[in-house]
């Protein structure tokens, strides 16, 4: 997703939020993605008929630090540079009550494009990620919140190549991940 699409989605979401009488919308970012030469933005919506559930769509990217690449023993210390070049995910989070604070659980489905390089070249491949997650949301005030979460997912490569010359990057099937999101409700 390019920046023009991201801006259009944000404008649409913001326009819809002006029509809301309660704080049924939110925007979240994961600051760590920016630290790793990436980005993230998640647009969330709560429906009146399901007041303790928040649905969302997100886009994100980042360079994987070596510690992430080395977590998978078959790729450890083999000189891989890995970039999650573009991820697009659909999310759902279920809270105990309508305040959307405290403990939650949920899931996500995401399509992700990875770029890999090593001595001799580069290639890219696409995956489908199914992840269960859970965490804790701390409401700082009526608008701002912090959201700590972690999850474990199943990743399936469905297109592209995970080979660079004679080298093969082993695509992990089990993917652990965690983050701290900063959110704003409106």
C-alpha positions in Angstrom: 0.0 0.0 0.0 1.5 3.3 -1.0 1.3 6.6 1.0 -1.5 8.0 -1.2 -3.7 5.0 -0.4 -2.9 5.3 3.3 -3.8 9.0 3.3 -7.1 8.3 1.5 -8.0 5.6 4.0 -7.1 7.9 6.9 -9.2 10.7 5.4 -12.2 8.4 4.9 -11.9 7.1 8.4 -11.6 10.6 9.8 -14.7 11.8 7.9 -16.7 8.9 9.2 -15.6 9.7 12.7 -17.0 13.2 12.5 -20.4 11.5 12.2 -19.9 9.5 15.4 -21.5 10.7 18.7 -19.4 8.4 20.8 -15.7 7.4 20.7 -16.2 4.5 18.3 -13.0 5.0 16.2 -9.3 4.9 17.0 -5.9 5.2 15.3 -3.0 3.2 16.6 0.7 3.1 15.7 3.6 0.9 16.7 6.5 3.2 17.4 9.1 0.4 17.1 8.3 0.0 13.4 9.5 3.6 12.8 12.7 2.9 14.7 13.4 0.0 12.2 12.9 2.1 9.1 9.3 1.2 8.7 5.8 2.4 9.5 2.5 1.3 11.0 -1.0 2.7 11.2 -4.1 0.8 12.4 -7.6 2.2 12.0 -10.1 0.7 14.5 -13.9 0.8 14.8 -16.3 -0.3 17.4 -19.9 -1.0 16.4 -22.8 -0.1 18.7 -24.2 -3.7 18.4 -20.8 -5.1 19.8 -19.6 -2.4 22.2 -16.8 -4.5 23.7 -15.3 -5.6 20.4 -13.0 -3.4 18.3 -12.4 -4.3 14.6 -9.5 -2.8 12.6 -7.4 -2.7 9.5 -3.7 -2.0 9.6 -0.7 -1.5 7.3 2.9 -1.9 8.5 6.5 -2.4 7.4 9.9 -2.7 9.0 13.4 -4.0 8.7 13.9 -7.0 10.9 16.8 -6.7 13.3 19.2 -9.6 13.4 17.8 -10.9 16.6 14.4 -11.5 14.8 16.1 -13.3 11.9 18.3 -15.3 14.3 15.3 -16.5 16.3 14.8 -19.1 13.6 17.8 -21.4 13.9 18.0 -22.4 10.3 18.6 -18.7 9.3 20.9 -17.8 12.2 24.2 -16.2 11.4 23.7 -16.8 7.6 23.9 -13.1 6.6 20.3 -12.5 5.7 18.8 -9.1 5.6 15.0 -9.3 5.9 12.4 -6.6 5.4 8.7 -7.0 6.0 8.1 -4.6 3.1 4.3 -4.4 3.4 1.8 -6.0 5.6 -2.0 -5.5 5.5 -4.0 -7.0 8.3 -7.5 -7.3 9.6 -7.9 -7.4 13.4 -10.5 -8.0 16.1 -10.0 -7.4 19.8 -12.5 -8.5 22.5 -12.6 -6.7 25.8 -14.4 -7.6 29.1 -16.5 -4.5 28.9 -17.5 -1.4 26.9 -14.6 0.8 28.2 -12.2 -1.0 25.9 -9.7 -1.1 28.7 -7.9 -3.9 30.6 -7.2 -7.4 29.3 -8.3 -8.4 25.8 -7.9 -11.3 23.3 -8.3 -11.4 19.6 -7.0 -12.5 16.3 -5.8 -11.3 13.0 -5.3 -12.3 9.4 -2.7 -10.6 7.3 -1.0 -10.6 3.9 2.6 -9.8 4.1 5.4 -9.2 1.5 8.9 -9.9 2.5 12.1 -8.8 0.8 15.2 -10.7 1.6 18.8 -10.3 0.5 22.1 -12.0 0.9 25.4 -12.2 -0.9 24.6 -12.3 -4.6 21.2 -10.8 -4.7 17.7 -10.4 -3.4 14.2 -11.8 -3.8 10.7 -11.4 -2.4 7.8 -13.6 -1.3 4.3 -13.3 0.1 2.8 -14.9 3.2 -0.6 -15.3 4.8 -0.5 -14.9 8.6 -3.1 -16.2 11.0 -2.4 -15.0 14.5 -4.1 -15.2 17.9 -3.1 -12.5 20.3 -3.8 -11.0 23.7 -2.7 -8.2 25.9 -3.6 -5.3 28.0 -4.9 -1.8 27.1 -4.3 1.1 29.5 -6.5 4.1 28.9 -4.4 7.2 29.8 -7.4 9.5 29.5 -10.6 9.5 27.4 -8.7 9.7 24.1 -5.1 8.4 24.5 -4.2 4.8 25.4 -1.3 2.3 25.5 -1.8 -1.2 24.3 0.6 -4.0 25.1 0.1 -7.2 23.2 1.7 -10.4 22.1 0.7 -13.3 19.9 1.7 -16.5 18.1 0.8 -17.0 14.5 1.0 -19.4 11.6 2.7 -18.1 8.4 2.2 -19.7 5.0 4.3 -18.7 2.0 1.9 -18.6 -1.0 3.9 -16.8 -3.8 7.4 -15.5 -4.7 10.8 -16.9 -3.9 12.7 -17.3 -0.7 15.9 -18.2 -2.6 18.8 -15.9 -3.4 21.2 -17.6 -5.8 22.1 -21.0 -4.2 21.0 -19.8 -0.7 17.5 -20.5 0.7 15.9 -18.5 3.4 13.9 -20.8 5.6 10.4 -19.2 6.0 9.3 -19.7 9.6 5.9 -21.4 10.0 5.4 -20.3 13.6 5.8 -16.6 14.2 5.9 -15.0 17.7 5.4 -11.3 17.9 4.7 -8.6 20.4 4.4 -4.8 20.4 3.4 -1.7 22.3 0.9 0.5 20.4 0.0 4.1 21.1 -3.6 4.8 20.3 -6.0 7.7 20.1 -9.8 7.3 20.3 -12.3 9.7 18.7 
